[in-house]
Amino acid sequence: MKLYSTQHQSPDVSLEEAIFRGLPPDNGLYMPLTIEKMDASFFETIQERNFQEIAEAVCQHLLGDDLSQEEIHGIIQQSMTFDAPLFGLEKDVEVLELFHGPSMAFKDFGARFMAAIMSHYLLKSKREIRILVATSGDTGGAVAQGFFNTPGISVTILYPKGKVSDIQEKQLTTLGGNVQALEIDGTFDDCQSLVKQAFLDEELREKFNLASANSINISRLIPQSFYYFAAYAEAKRKGLKLPIVFSVPSGNFGNLSAGLIAYQLGLPVKAFVAACNENKVVPEYLQSGEYHAKPSVETLSNAMDVGNPSNFIRMKLLAGEKWESVRKLVKGYFTNDLETKARMKEVYDRTGYVMCPHTAVAYDGLQQFKKENPGEFTGIILSTAHYAKFLPTVETTLNRQVPIPERLSSLLSKEKVAQSLGTDYASFKQYLLGK
Ligand SMILES: *Cc1c(COP(=O)(O)O)cnc(C)c1O
């Protein structure tokens, strides 16, 4: 795979370079130069393949020039160790559960694949890297779990003190080994600013091979396309109505962009619903043709509180670039907190199924789409996190206690290990240098 920068001011690069650079020097985003459709025969028999087999076939098609079949097999076996099942919620509505990985959110797919492919290249060239990442919650857990025990890579995660949930904090601070947690007495922006300064610091760059695990890395996007194919395969096995409409709860629009990659690879999809909370710059763009970034506002579905989605340009390019083409394929809706809670409660009362707030936004987006587009299709809602990661919201909304899965509850009794630091760069640097 060759990749270009969306700013067109930096040279094209190989897959390996794009992965370790993260961002092109001109501050664009890396995009595949070409995405060719997969054979029709792949889609005709896709229902005979399991998740890992589908992932391998997609990888082979996209990355076959960069990696051997055996290498791809190894990377998929190492990283894609959990499924993405469909749950039949109601007539013609399915939930694609993306929370069966170690951190119980869909970011596990991207983080684990990224760790496996980075480690592959590092072992080959006998290099080591140090990853720095700032987190406001979900990313940190997925990255910590994804890179835990990965040869050649150590990880330092910065999180704002008192501003992540108990479970999220335990996910970052109880692994040990090659994962170190830094509890910063400041905000998420302070954490991010410390990481940015470190990347600009010559002395650190000379001493360590610093890398980022940012969500704009192309190696996090590619694996997120796998579950769209897997959902289609499962829909065929279950004999569900085709075509499919995917409703994607969106913040930075990585997940939806990955769906569009699947679409460009030939996956039959009727439409994508861009389901947003009150941070609705993309639904507004789809409505008016004008894109205006805004400061983010806080909502219950906080992993989607993004006012200037970093993957907006990718989404646009992948959906046909021109506004007229994009809005044919991507339909934008937004849902406020009151409606989000009403959906969580209504679905629970009717079906017994508990949704996290992000999933509820996707459910509501699909309902809005259905009203405007009557017809025969199956709506598939992407469920991006297990509800137990948002326990206080879920329990007050449903007005009852809900069970916590063992994977999360066992964390709560583990001991937190984190280094506390202020927001000044000097002490952060000293910490990194081990002084
Ligand atoms: C990150 C996240 C999202 C948003 O995904 P994007 O790829 O940024 O659009 C939605 N839900 C949950 C639970 C998340 O963690």
PDBQT file of the ligand as one rigid body, heavy atoms in Angstrom, charges set to zero:
ROOT
HETATM    1  C1  LIG A 501     -13.987   6.792  20.319  1.00  0.00    +0.000 C 
HETATM    2  C2  LIG A 501     -15.404   6.435  20.543  1.00  0.00    +0.000 A 
HETATM    3  C3  LIG A 501     -16.422   6.811  19.643  1.00  0.00    +0.000 A 
HETATM    4  C4  LIG A 501     -16.154   7.702  18.449  1.00  0.00    +0.000 C 
HETATM    5  O1  LIG A 501     -15.456   7.052  17.431  1.00  0.00    +0.000 OA
HETATM    6  P1  LIG A 501     -14.782   7.883  16.244  1.00  0.00    +0.000 P 
HETATM    7  O2  LIG A 501     -14.017   6.896  15.456  1.00  0.00    +0.000 OA
HETATM    8  O3  LIG A 501     -13.885   8.904  16.925  1.00  0.00    +0.000 OA
HETATM    9  O4  LIG A 501     -15.875   8.549  15.483  1.00  0.00    +0.000 OA
HETATM   10  C5  LIG A 501     -17.717   6.373  19.876  1.00  0.00    +0.000 A 
HETATM   11  N1  LIG A 501     -18.014   5.620  20.958  1.00  0.00    +0.000 NA
HETATM   12  C6  LIG A 501     -17.074   5.243  21.849  1.00  0.00    +0.000 A 
HETATM   13  C7  LIG A 501     -17.476   4.425  23.031  1.00  0.00    +0.000 C 
HETATM   14  C8  LIG A 501     -15.734   5.622  21.672  1.00  0.00    +0.000 A 
HETATM   15  O5  LIG A 501     -14.809   5.248  22.574  1.00  0.00    +0.000 OA
ENDROOT
TORSDOF 0
